């Protein structure tokens, strides 16, 4: 029987006991009450062990959840750092590429003077435009 049911049984026994006139006392069957309390004592350790086991299991689940959350956060922070690093490399490369294109175009024009063929990027040769 559930310990709470056993407590309800003891309460019912006390509530149903005969009252002693002109007092708040009552008369109980000592053997019956001791028997119920003894049963309660025997059932309680089982319930306490079950409660302790449930609390331990709860703690394990909470710890596993905390560890998983910490792992996910660490992975997220690492991914964030990686993406920031990739972004910085990309921005740096784009900046360098923008600054290199005019230099490369000017160098191509100088190298291509006096040769036939198309210039890169649709550029025309000034000396051919005059001819």
C-alpha positions as CSV (number, residue, x, y, z in Angstrom):
1,X,0.0,0.0,0.0
2,X,1.1,3.6,-0.7
3,X,2.4,5.3,2.4
4,X,0.0,8.2,1.8
5,X,-2.9,5.7,1.8
6,X,-1.6,4.3,5.1
7,X,-1.6,7.8,6.6
8,X,-5.2,8.3,5.4
9,X,-6.1,5.0,7.1
10,X,-4.5,6.2,10.4
11,X,-6.3,9.5,10.1
12,X,-9.6,7.7,9.5
13,X,-9.0,5.6,12.6
14,X,-8.4,8.6,14.8
15,X,-11.4,10.5,13.3
16,X,-13.6,7.5,13.9
17,X,-12.4,6.9,17.5
18,X,-14.8,7.5,20.4
19,X,-14.4,10.8,22.2
20,X,-13.6,11.1,25.9
21,X,-16.4,13.2,27.4
22,X,-15.5,16.8,28.3
23,X,-12.0,16.7,26.6
24,X,-10.4,16.7,23.2
25,X,-9.0,13.2,23.8
26,X,-10.3,10.0,22.1
27,X,-10.0,6.3,22.8
28,X,-8.1,4.2,20.3
29,X,-7.4,0.6,19.9
30,X,-3.7,0.6,20.7
31,X,-3.0,-2.6,18.9
32,X,-4.7,-1.5,15.7
33,X,-2.9,1.9,15.7
34,X,0.5,0.3,16.4
35,X,-0.2,-2.2,13.6
36,X,-0.9,0.6,11.1
37,X,2.1,2.6,12.2
38,X,4.3,-0.5,11.9
39,X,3.1,-1.2,8.4
40,X,3.7,2.5,7.6
41,X,7.3,2.2,8.9
42,X,7.9,-0.9,6.7
43,X,6.5,0.7,3.6
44,X,8.3,4.0,4.1
45,X,11.9,2.9,3.4
46,X,10.8,1.4,0.1
47,X,9.2,4.6,-0.9
48,X,12.2,6.7,0.3
49,X,14.6,4.5,-1.7
50,X,12.4,4.9,-4.7
51,X,12.3,8.7,-4.2
52,X,16.1,8.8,-3.7
53,X,16.5,6.8,-6.9
54,X,14.2,9.1,-8.8
55,X,16.0,12.2,-7.5
56,X,19.4,10.7,-8.5
57,X,18.0,9.9,-12.0
58,X,16.7,13.5,-12.2
59,X,20.1,14.8,-11.3
60,X,21.8,12.7,-13.9
61,X,19.3,13.9,-16.6
62,X,19.9,17.5,-15.6
63,X,23.7,17.1,-15.6
64,X,23.5,15.5,-19.0
65,X,21.4,18.3,-20.2
66,X,23.8,20.9,-18.8
67,X,26.8,19.1,-20.5
68,X,24.9,18.9,-23.8
69,X,24.0,22.6,-23.5
70,X,27.6,23.5,-22.8
71,X,28.8,21.4,-25.8
72,X,26.3,23.1,-28.1
73,X,27.3,26.5,-26.9
74,X,31.0,25.7,-27.3
75,X,30.3,24.4,-30.9
76,X,28.3,27.5,-31.6
77,X,31.1,29.8,-30.4
78,X,33.7,27.8,-32.4
79,X,31.5,28.1,-35.5
80,X,31.0,31.8,-34.9
81,X,34.8,32.3,-34.6
82,X,35.3,30.3,-37.8
83,X,32.7,32.3,-39.7
84,X,34.1,35.6,-38.4
85,X,37.6,34.5,-39.5
86,X,36.3,33.4,-42.9
87,X,34.5,36.7,-43.3
88,X,37.6,38.6,-42.3
89,X,39.6,36.7,-44.9
90,X,36.9,37.3,-47.5
91,X,36.7,41.0,-46.8
92,X,40.5,41.3,-46.9
93,X,40.7,39.4,-50.2
94,X,37.9,41.6,-51.7
95,X,39.7,44.8,-50.6
96,X,43.0,43.5,-52.0
97,X,41.3,42.5,-55.2
98,X,39.7,45.9,-55.6
99,X,43.0,47.6,-55.1
100,X,44.8,45.1,-57.4
101,X,42.4,45.5,-60.4
102,X,43.4,49.1,-61.3
103,X,47.1,48.2,-61.0
104,X,46.7,45.1,-63.1
105,X,44.7,46.9,-65.7
106,X,47.3,49.7,-66.0
107,X,50.1,47.1,-66.2
108,X,48.2,45.2,-68.9
109,X,47.9,48.4,-70.9
110,X,51.6,49.2,-70.7
111,X,52.5,45.6,-71.6
112,X,50.1,45.5,-74.5
113,X,51.3,48.7,-76.2
114,X,52.5,48.0,-79.6
115,X,50.9,44.5,-79.8
116,X,47.8,43.6,-81.7
117,X,44.9,42.0,-79.9
118,X,42.1,42.9,-77.5
119,X,42.9,44.5,-74.2
120,X,41.4,43.0,-71.0
121,X,38.1,44.4,-69.6
122,X,37.2,46.0,-73.0
123,X,39.8,48.7,-72.8
124,X,41.0,50.3,-76.0
125,X,44.5,51.5,-76.9
126,X,44.8,55.2,-77.0
127,X,47.3,55.1,-79.8
128,X,45.0,53.0,-82.0
129,X,42.0,55.2,-81.3
130,X,43.8,58.1,-83.0
131,X,44.7,56.1,-86.1
